[in-house]
Amino acid sequence: MERWSLVLKIVLLTTGLMFLLRTFMLQSLQDQIASLLLGIILVSIYIYMLIVIPSFICLEKDQLVIKRVFGKKCIPYSCIKNAFVYDGVQNDVRYFGSNGFWGI
């Protein structure tokens, strides 16, 4: 799973930067604006991923640590009211009406 996350980050950043650079090479103002907006949207998605999506989760002696690229969130065990094992991820998540990647 980590590999796909890295690939997605690389693709989003590269594509966003390509659209931003492509803006200066286009002749039409309408094409320049469209390319600029696409580049800004893709780079914004990339930055959002870096800010929100956790890199890893660590259990320490007295707290749960959610590490992100920009900072970390620490949750003391005393603040956790309920914990349970959740194994039904595939049954709850549906992407575009399928049960997973390529409908598998």
Number of C-alpha atoms within 10 A of each C-alpha: 5 9 8 9 12 11 10 14 18 13 14 20 17 16 16 24 18 15 21 22 15 15 21 12 10 13 9 9 11 10 14 19 14 14 21 20 16 19 24 16 15 20 21 15 16 19 14 11 16 15 15 13 12 17 15 12 14 11 12 11 8 11 16 16 17 17 17 17 13 10 10 15 13 15 14 13 13 8 8 10 6 5 6 5 5 6 8 8 8 9 9 8 12 13 10 9 8 11 14 13 9 7 10 6
